[in-house]
Amino acid sequence: MVNKIWYYIILISSIFALLSGNMDTLCKSLLESCSQTVTLTLTMAGVLSFWMGIMKIIQQSGGVRFFKKLLHPLLKRLFKNLDPNGPAYECILMNITANVLGLGNAATPFGIQAMKELHKENQFQPKASDNMIMFIVINTSSVQLLSASLIALRLSFGSTFPSRFIIAALLASVISTITAIMTAKYYAKRSKNYDRLHI
């Protein structure tokens, strides 16, 4: 569907540029956009490679234990009956850590692995478990202490103060995460009550 939308946008733009005699402007814009895309891609690739390397160092140097102690009181309340020494727990920790640093792409592999492990713990049931739903909610809203990807993006466009948005982004992400968790908890409780009434 999205591909069709882009196709029609490009087609209509080209027709209008041809009819209005602005094909030179369109071609120039296309070339400039391609150049900016390559520059942006290289900038983002460098930043993400750096932070993914940091995440790998944290994982291999035992830094997971530090985050485990830090986040365990919170995670044991959010994820019921989840083994703190299991593979799902470690993947969730790494995913949350990457998201807090604003590394969406670095968090993705850990997120996928965490869902696989949670699905395994759910005995491959077709219905998602409460832990799976909670993880999706936290991963989607994700508190961002430092949005490295967005800072890199602002730098690539010449921002003089690329980190100015951090406080606003932190507040917005904290509010959205708390709201999402409360909503997930409410519906999980409501679902259990509904199941009890219809047994």
N, C-alpha and C positions, 0 to 999 in steps of 0.2 A: 504493500500500500504506500509506504513512504517513498519507495523508488518511483512509483507512478507520479506522486505529487512533485518530486524533484524533476522528473521528466517533463511534465507539463509546465512547470515554472521556467525551465530552460527553453522549452519550445516557444512559449508565449513571449518570453523576453527577446529571443532571437527574431521572432516575427516583427515585434514592435520596433526593435533596433533597425531592422531592414527597411521597414516602411517609413521610419522617421529619419533615415539617413545617418544613423549613429552606429553603424557596424564597426567603425574604427575605434570608437569609445568602448564598445563591448569587447572587442578583441584585446584592447589595452588593459581593460579591467580583468579579463580572464588571465592574462599573462602576469599581472601584478598579484592577483590572488594566488596563483600557482607558486610564485616566488615566496609570498608571505607564508603559505602553507608549509613549504619545505623548511623555512626558517623556524616556524613555530614547532614543527614536528621534531626537528633536531634539538631545540631548546628543551622541549618536554621530555624527549628521550633521555637526554643527559641527566636531568633532574630526577626522573623516575628510576633510571639505572642506579644513580647514587643512593637513593633511599631504599631501593630494593636490596642493594648490597648491604646497607645498614641493617635492614630487617633480617638478612641472612646471618650477619654477624651476631645480632641479638639472639637469634635462634640457636646458633651453634656454640655460642660462648656461655650458654646457661642463663641468659638474661630473661628467659621465659619464667624462671623461678621468681625473679623480682616482681614481674608483672602479675604472677600468680598470687603472691602474697598481697600485693596491692589491691587486686580486683576480686579476690576470692570472696570476701564478705558480701560484695554486691552480686557476683555471679551465682552464688549458692542460693540467693533469694529469687533470682530471675529464672534460673534453670533448675527445676526440681529433679531430684534423683539422677543428676548427671555426675558421672565418675570424675573427680578432679584430677585423677591420674590417667584418664583415658585420652585417646587421640583427638576426639571431638573437642574436648576442653582446651587442649593446646592450640588447635586450629582456630577456635573461637577467640582465644587470647590474642593470637597473632593478628587476626582479622580486625579486632577492636583496636589494637595498638596502631595498625596501619591506618585505620580510619581516623583515629584521633590526630594523627600526623597529617591527615588530608591526602593520603596516598591511595586513592580509590583503585587504581590499576594494580598496585602492589597488594592491596587487600583482597582482590578478586580470587586468586588461586587458593588462599587460605579459606575464603568463604565457601568456595565450591567444595573443597575437601571437608570442611566442617559439616556442610549439608549432607554429604555422602555418609559421614560417620553417624550423624544424627538419624539419618534414614535407616542406617543399619541397626542402630539401637532401637528404633521404632519397629524393628522386624519387617521392614519393607512394606509396611501397611500402605494402602492407597490414600488414607487420610493422614494429613500432616499432624504430627504430635505438637503439644503445647510448646515444647522446647524448640522445635523447628520454626514454628510461627514467631516465637519470641526472638529467635536469632535473626529471622528475616526483617522483623520490625526494627531491631537495634541496628542491623547492618544498613538498612535503608535510611533511617533518620540520622544515625551516627554523629556523635559529638565530635566536633573538629576543633582541637586546640591550636593546631598549626596547619593551615591549608597550603602545603608545599606546592601542589599542582597549580593552584590559583595564583600564588605568588609568582611562580615561573611564567604563567600566562601573562600576568600584568607587566612583568619585567620585559617580556618579549615585545610588548606594545609600547615600551618606553615610559612606563609609570615612574614618577619621581619618588613615590612613597608606596611601594607595592604591598606593604603589610598593613596599611591603614584600616582595612576592613576586618581585621582579626577579632576585635572585641565584639563587633556586631555579629559576625559569623558564629562566634562562640556562644553568645547569648541565644541567637536564633536556633542553633543546633541543640543546645541544652533543653530549651523549651519544647522543641519538636520531639526530641527523644523521650522526655518525661511524659509528654502527651501520648506518644505512641505506645509506651510501656503501659501506662494506665489503661489505655483503650484495649490493648491486647489482654491484660489481666482481667478486665471487666468482661470481655467476650468469652474468655476461657472459663471463667466462673459461671457465666450464664449458660454456656454450652453444657457444662457438667450438670447444672441444675435441670436443664432440659432433658438430658439423658436419663437422670434419675426418675423424672416424672413419667417417662415413656418406657421404662423397663417393664 
